[in-house]
Amino acid sequence: MAKRNELYKCAECGNIVEVLVGGECGVGKMEHVVENTTDAATEKHVPVVEKIEGGYRVTVGEVEHPMTEAHSILWIELVTNNNEVLRKYLEPTDRPVAEFKTDATEVYAREYCNLHGLWRSK
């Protein structure tokens, strides 16, 4: 059963979908994208969440993730305790950083690397 906010990727075409409303039917032949939380490569993928005035700043990696055409972060998102999803899409020329305005007190971040998949903050 697919659940809200889960991601699925098509192995044939590369499309990625996010479940908005879960159900018994699932998402057919798409593969569930599982969140990683530990990075052995000097912590370049795990999102780091920092409280700032009016919200949060998310940086991808303790050491900023490289951003090139061949290897980059596609998006960063912040998920709040009331199931609000705030997302910023990135280009290879951007820094892997996003700021989100919210008064939520409990949050976690996720990001998607075009080579290494989905990562979640600790």
C-alpha positions in Angstrom: 0.0 0.0 0.0 1.4 3.4 -1.0 1.5 6.0 1.7 1.4 9.8 1.6 4.8 11.5 0.7 6.4 8.2 -0.4 8.4 8.5 -3.7 8.3 5.9 -6.6 10.5 5.8 -9.6 9.9 4.1 -13.0 12.9 1.9 -13.9 12.1 2.3 -17.6 11.7 6.1 -18.1 13.0 7.6 -14.8 9.8 9.4 -13.9 9.5 10.0 -10.2 6.1 10.4 -8.5 5.1 11.4 -4.9 2.0 9.9 -3.3 -0.4 12.6 -2.3 -3.2 10.2 -1.2 -2.4 6.7 -0.2 -4.4 3.7 -1.3 -4.5 -0.1 -1.7 -3.8 0.0 -5.4 -0.2 1.2 -5.0 1.7 2.5 -8.0 1.9 -0.4 -10.4 5.4 -1.4 -11.6 7.2 1.6 -10.1 9.9 1.0 -7.5 9.6 2.5 -4.0 12.4 5.0 -3.4 13.8 4.4 0.1 15.3 7.3 2.0 19.0 7.0 3.0 20.1 8.5 6.2 23.8 7.6 6.5 26.5 8.7 4.0 29.9 7.1 4.1 31.3 9.5 1.6 32.2 12.3 4.0 28.6 13.2 4.7 27.8 14.9 1.3 24.2 13.7 1.0 22.5 13.8 4.3 20.5 17.1 4.6 21.5 19.4 7.6 18.5 21.3 9.1 19.2 24.6 10.8 16.6 26.8 12.6 16.7 30.4 11.4 14.5 33.4 12.0 11.0 32.6 10.5 11.8 29.0 9.5 14.6 26.7 8.6 17.7 26.5 6.3 18.6 23.1 4.8 22.1 22.4 3.4 22.8 19.2 1.6 25.7 17.6 3.4 28.0 18.6 6.2 30.4 19.3 3.4 28.3 20.9 0.6 27.3 18.5 -2.1 28.9 19.2 -5.5 26.6 20.8 -8.1 27.5 19.9 -11.7 25.5 18.8 -14.8 26.6 15.2 -14.2 26.1 15.1 -10.4 23.6 17.4 -8.6 20.7 17.8 -6.2 17.4 18.0 -8.0 15.3 19.3 -5.1 15.3 19.9 -1.4 12.2 19.6 0.7 11.1 20.3 4.3 8.3 18.2 5.8 6.6 19.6 8.8 4.8 17.9 11.7 1.4 18.8 10.1 2.3 17.1 6.8 3.1 20.3 5.0 5.7 19.7 2.3 7.8 22.7 1.2 10.1 22.1 -1.8 12.7 24.0 -3.7 13.9 22.8 -7.1 17.5 23.3 -8.0 19.7 23.7 -11.1 23.2 22.4 -11.4 24.4 26.1 -11.1 22.7 26.6 -7.7 24.2 25.9 -4.2 22.6 22.9 -2.5 20.9 25.1 0.1 17.2 26.1 0.6 15.4 28.3 3.1 11.8 27.6 4.1 9.5 29.9 6.0 7.3 28.0 8.5 6.3 28.2 12.1 6.4 24.4 12.4 8.3 23.1 15.4 9.0 19.6 14.2 10.5 19.1 10.8 12.8 16.8 8.7 14.4 17.4 5.3 14.7 15.3 2.2 16.7 15.8 -0.9 17.2 13.9 -4.2 20.6 13.4 -5.8 20.5 12.5 -9.5 23.1 9.8 -9.0 22.6 8.6 -5.4 18.9 8.9 -4.9 16.8 10.1 -1.9 18.3 11.2 1.4 16.6 12.2 4.7 17.9 14.2 7.6 18.6 12.4 10.8 
